[in-house]
Amino acid sequence: MKIGFIGLGIMGKPMAKNLMKAGHDLVVYDVIKENVEEMVAAGAKSAASSKEVASECKIIITMLPNSPHVKSVILGENGVLEGACAGTIIIDMSSIAPIVSQEIEKLCSAKGVKMIDAPVSGGEPKAIDGSLSIMVGGDKAIFEEVYEILMVMGASAVHCGDIGAGNTTKLANQVIVALNIAAVSEAFMLSTKAGVDPIKVFDAIKGGLAGSTVMNAKIPMITEGNFKPGFKIDLHIKDLNNALETGHSVGAPLPLTAAVMEMLQTLHADGYGQKDHSGIAMYYEKLAGSEIRK
C-alpha cells in the first residue's frame, strides 16, 4: 500500500521505516532535508510539500511536534487538504490539544476527507522496535480500516472514542509519566542522600508495587547520567501545557501536574529543554547538591 508520511523526527522516522519494512511504499515530506534524504536512501519517495504527499496517497500519516504544526501541515498553504481528494484518510499521530483535533477534523470532513487522532506512547525505543501504544479517537469504522497499518508501528492500538479522545488519553498518559518520573527522582534522591546505592534500591523495589515501566526505563538513564533525548523536556512541557489547558476547560483539577510543570520549566530555563524528560532528576540534583549515580 502507498502511504504518505509527514514528519520524520525522533519518532516519525523509525515509525516510517517500520512501515517500509512491512512492505508499504512511502511518500515522505519533512522540513529537515537530511531526514528526507535518509528515508529516500532507505527506499522512500520524497515529495516537495504536504500537498504533493496528499496528491499521491489516499492514506496520510502526520507525526508533528504540536497543534500549530499540524494545523499548518493539514490546513495551510501547500497543505494536505489542498492535495487531498474525497475519501482520503489522515491519521494524525502527533500529540496535540484534543480541541484542535476536533477543529481540524471538522474542516477535513467538509471536504470529504476522513481523519482520526492516534497519538502514541513509548518514546524512541518503542518507535524503533514497533511496539508503541497507540490511542485513537474518531470514527470507529476508519479505525478498523487502518488498524493493520497502526499495528505495524505499535504493540497495541485502542479506539478510545470520538475525535479528540486519542489525544485526551495521551494527555492522561503524559500526566502519569511526568509525575512518575518526578516521584522516582524524589525517591532515589532520598536513598542517595541517605547513602544507599540507587542500583540496589532499584533492584529491590522494581518487582513490587512501586515498580513501573517508567522506572525501568528511566533509572538506568539517570544513574548513568545519560539524558540523551528519547522524549525531550520541551515536548513534555508542551504536553503538560495541553493537559492543564484541557483540565481548566473541563473542570478537572491538576495540582500535581502543575507542580511538575514548574520543574520542567525550571529545567528549560537552565538550558536543558532538549534533554530527555528523565532529566527531571536534574531538578532534584540541583536542589540537593548531589547526583543520583551508580
N, C-alpha and C positions, 0 to 999 in steps of 0.2 A: 504494500500500500504506500502511496505517496503522501507524506506528512510534512507540513510546514512547521518549522521550529524557530521561534523568535526569542532571543535572549540566551546567550551562551556563556554565562558567568560560571562561578564556582559550582553551582547546582545544575544549571541548564546544560552545560557542555557534557558532563557524564551521562545525564539523562538522555540527551540526544544520541550519544554514542551507543547506549544500550538499545535504543530503537533501531539503529542501523545494524547492530549485531543480531537483532531478531529478524532481520531481512527486510525492513522497511526502507524505502527510498526517501531521503530527506532533502528538502529545500530550506536553506537556513539564512538567517539575517541577524546581524548584531552590529552595534555602532563601533565596536572594537574590531578592527580589521584582522588582527592576529588571531582572534578567536574563530573568525570565519575561515581563515586560511588553514587553521588546524583541522577544522571539520571537513573542508574540501579535500585536504590531504588524506583524510580517513574515508573519503568516498561520497561526501555530500555535494549537493549542487548549491552554489551561492546565488543569492538574489540581491538586487540593488536597493530594495526597500521592502517594508512590510506589505505595501500594496502589491508588489510583484510576487511575494510569497503567496498572498491570498489569491492572486490570479491563476496560480498554478496548482493550488492544493485545496481540497474540499475539507480537510481536517487540519487545523492550525493550533499549535500549542504555543502559548506565551509563558515565559518564565522571567519575570522582571522585578526590579527592586521594590517598587512602591506604587501606590494608587496613581500619581501623576504620570508615571511611565506607562502604565497600562492604558490609561485614557489616551495618551498621545499616540501610542502604537496602534491602538484599535480605532480610535475616533479621529485622529489628527490628519494633517496633510500627508499624503502618500501612505496612509494607514490601511489597516486590514479592511475596513469597511469600504474603502474606495475600490478595492480589487476583488472583494468577495461577491459571490452570487448567492441567490436564494438557496438555502439548503446547506450552505457551509456551516461547519461546526467549529466553534472556538472553544478550546479547553484552556482556560486561564489558570495556570498552576502557580502564579505569583501569590504572595501573602499580602493582601491589601484590606482596606476597610470594607466590611460587608455592604455598607450602603453604596459604595462606589461600584461594587459588583452588580448590584441591583440597577443602578443608573445606566451602566454600560449595556447590560443585558436588554434593558428596555429599548435602547436605541438600536441595538442589533436586531431585535425582534421586529422592529418596524420595517427593516429591510429584508426580512425573511431569513436572517442569519441566526443560528442557534448558538447558545453559549451556556457553559457550566463553569462554576468556580471549583477548582480542585487543588488547593494548596497542599503542601507536603511537610512531613516532619521526618527527621533522621540525619540531617546535615550532609556534608560532603561524603563521608564514608558510605552511607547508605544510598546516596545518589550514584556512587561509583558501582556498588555491588547490586544495585537494582532492588533494594529491599526497603524502600521508603514506605511510610504510612501516608495514605492519600485520603483526604477528607473532601467530600464532593457535595456541592449544592446545585440545584437546578432540576430540570425535568428528568424524572427517573428513566424515561424511555431513552433519552440521549445518553445518560449514564450507562445504561445497559448496552447501547450501541458501541460505545468506545471502551467498555470495560476491559477487553483483552489488551488494548493499547496501554491502558493505565497499568495493568498488571505486568507489563514488560519492565516498567520503571519501579514498581512497588511490590512489597510483600502483602499489602492489603489495600483495598480501595472500598470505602464505605460511603453509601449515599446517606447524607445527614439531613436532607430536607430541601426546601425551595432555594432558589438562587440567593447566595449570601451565606447559607448555612455552613458551607465548607469553610469559609473564612471566619465565621463565628467560632466554629470548632477549633480552627487553627489558633485563634486568639486565646481560647481556653488552654490549649496545649502550650502556648508560649508563656502564659502566666505561670503554669505549673513548672515548666522548665527553668524559668528565671528564678522563681522562689526556691526551687530545689537546689540550683547552683549556689544561691546565697546561703541556704541552710547548710549545705555541705562545706562551704568555705568557712562559715562561722564555727561549725563543729570541729573541723580539722585544725583551725587556728587554736581553738581551745586545747586540743590534745597536744599540738606542737608547743604551745606556751607552757603546758604542764610537763613537758619533757618526754612525751610518749611518741614513739616512732609512728608517723602517719600511715606508713605502709602496713604496719601491724594492726593499726586501728581499722584500716580498710579491709584487711583480710579477716578480721574478727567480726565485723558487722555487715559485710556485703551480702551474706546469706540470710540475714534476719529481716525483721520488719522495716528497718531503716534502709535496706538495700534498694537500689533503683538503677534503671538503665542510665539515668543521668550520672549518678555517682560512678558507675562502672566506666563510663566514657570519659568523664572529666577528671577524676582523681589522678589517673596516670599522667595526664597532661599537666595538671597543677603541680604534682610532686616532681616532675621533670623540668618545670619552668618553661614548658612548651605551649605558647599561646598563639601558634600559627593558626590562622582562621579556618575553621570548618564552617562556623557561623559567626559573623562579625558582631561586635558590640554595637556598632552603629545600626545594624539591621535589627538587632533586638530592641534597641531604643525605638525604632520605627514601629515594631510590632506592639510594644507596650503602650506607645502613644495611641495607636489604633484601639487597643484594648480599653484604655482609660476613656477615650472619647466615646467608644461604644457603650461602656459602662455608664457613663454620665447620661447618655441618650436614653437608656432603657431603665435607669434607676438601680443599677447593680453596684453595691459598694465594693471598692477595690483598694483598701488601705495598704495591704501588704505589697500589692503591685506598685503602688505609688512610692513606697519606701525603696523598693529595688530599682525603680526608675531613677531615683536620685543617686543611687550608687553608680548606675550606668552613665548618668550624665556627668558625674564627677570623673569617671574614667575617660570619658570623651574629652572633657576639658583638660585632662592630664596628657592627652595625645595618644590614647590607647583605643580610639574608636575602630581602628582596622584590625585589632586583635580579636582572638576568639572570645566568645562570651564566658568561657571558663575563667577569663581574666577578672571576673567579679572577685575572685580570690585576691587579686592585687589590691583591691579596695581594702580588704581586711589586713593585708600585709602592710599597707601604708599606715593604717591606724595603729597596728600592733608593733610595728618596727621589727617584724620577724617574717621569714618566708616559710611557707609550707613546702618542705622539700624532703625527699628521701635521703 
